[in-house]
Amino acid sequence: MSTLKWAATNADGLLADLDLPPAAYRALLKLRGHSEAGGRIGIDQATLGELLGLSRPSVNAALRELELAKLVKKVRNGVYQINPMLAGYACPEDAEAAVKMMPKADRLDSRNYVANYRKAVAAYQDQLAEQRKKRAATAAAKKTAADKRRGSLHAVS
């Protein structure tokens, strides 16, 4: 468990405004509890799922929500990074330095932060809808082609 004592901000009110799914909040708290100074976490999705009692698809969805909210970033498989404004640090100077180095667009104290999260979620949902349409169109085209091939076949005596 983490013994870190300093965080750059108290973002509890902001996080409540996001209205994340419950699994995302649980995942964020578990990740914060397992993070190193600076917010790096070495944990794979299967282990996180076991710790939370969640299925792999639920863990994936929770992590996706956290990424859309810019609260957690996937570095590579099994390695995540908590937003520097939420990460724990060994001292306040480290917390302040990390926040100063981060891109303004990723800051939680932006006036448009919640609105930007909601836009990101809407864009992601639009992307998923477009992918579903493409899959449905591809499946329909394959069915039409198969039906056409079946119609052109005739019995040979």
Buried (B, 14 or more C-beta within 10 A) or exposed (E): EEEBEBBBBEBEEBBEEBEBBEBBBBBBEBBBEBBBBBBEBEBEBEBBBEBBEBEEEBBBBBBBBBBBBBBBBBEEEBEBBBBBBBBBBBEEEBBEBBBEEBEEEBBBEBEEBBEBBBEBBEEBEEEEEEEEEEEEEEEEEEEEEEEEEEEEEEEEE
